Amino acid sequence: MYFTDAGIEELDDRRGDEQVTMAWLAERLRDFVDLNPEFETAVDRLASWLARIDIDGGDAVTEPAEAAEPADEE
């Protein structure tokens, strides 16, 4: 387990038996981004990845189709 998996493990331990809808998850992700706008890109990539797991051939380990362009440095 990676150190960054600690939050995932906590989620699984605390709420692993619950079932939620994708609409509920999408709303929670929106709430999180509203409170933490610096994570908008990461949350957007996660949401896109989750949305495409079964549609794009079922490979859950693929990179996002398009990476965000780096900001212009002037």
N, C-alpha and C positions, 0 to 999 in steps of 0.2 A: 504494500500500500504506500502510495506517495503521501507526503505531508499534506498536499492539497486535497487529498481524499477525506480529510477529517470532517469537513462539512457534509460531504456525501454520506459518510458513515453515520454522522449524527442524524441526518434526514432519514436514513434507512432505519436506524434504531428507534427514533421517536415516532415516525409516521409511516413506516414501511408496510403496515397492514391496511392503510387507508387506500381508497380508490377515489380518484378525482377525474374530472373531465378536462379535455384539452382547453376548453374555454376558461375554466377556472385557473389552470396553469398559465394561460396567456395573460389573464388579468393580473395574476400575482407577479409575472415578469414585468408587465407595464408598471405596476406599483413600485417594484424594485428599481427600475430605471428612472422613474420620477424622483425617487429618493437618492439615487446614486447615478447621476447622468454620466459619470466617467466610465461606467461599465456598459454603456449603450451598445457599442460595437460587439463586445463579447456576448452579451445577452441576445443580440440580433443574430449572431452566428449560431449560437446554441439553438435558438428557436427555429432557424432555417434548417439546421441539421436534423432536429427532431421531426420537423415537418416532412423531410425528404427521405427518411430512413427506409421506408417500405416502397416508396415510389421510384427512387433512382436505382433500382436493382438490388436493394436490400443490404448494401454494404454500409454498415454503420461506422466505418472507420475512415471514410473518405474526407478529403479536405473540402471546404466550401467551394462552390463553383467560381466565385469571384471574391478576391480579397479586396479589402478597402484600400483605396489609393492613399499613399502617404500625404500628409499635409505639405503644402508648399513652404519651403524654408527660404525666407528672404532676409 
